[in-house]
């Protein structure tokens, strides 16, 4: 029996909690513990790095809350106005680049 979960990062501020879905985990960085015991990627679970879905197989029967850590990417792009600069005015500093997160 398998179980599939979505990776999330929880942000807490006072009584408020926000669970942000993680869609782009960095391959090889996902570490998970179930009931306090670390489980192993490729043995106990697999990670889809395009969706952030974790599929548990061997440890599906374990009980307990899951916790973990990982690195993840956040797709971003520049704003529609773009970046305006010229070599003649280059002062050795990079111009300010407006960046927005791209929701996937």
Beta strands, then each sheet from edge to edge (+ up, - down):
strand 1: 3-6
strand 2: 8-13
strand 3: 16-21
strand 4: 31-34
strand 5: 37-39
strand 6: 45-47
strand 7: 53-56
strand 8: 66-69
strand 9: 76-78
strand 10: 99-101
sheet 1: 1+ 7- 6+
sheet 2: 2+ 3-
sheet 3: 5+ 4- 8+
sheet 4: 9+ 10-
end
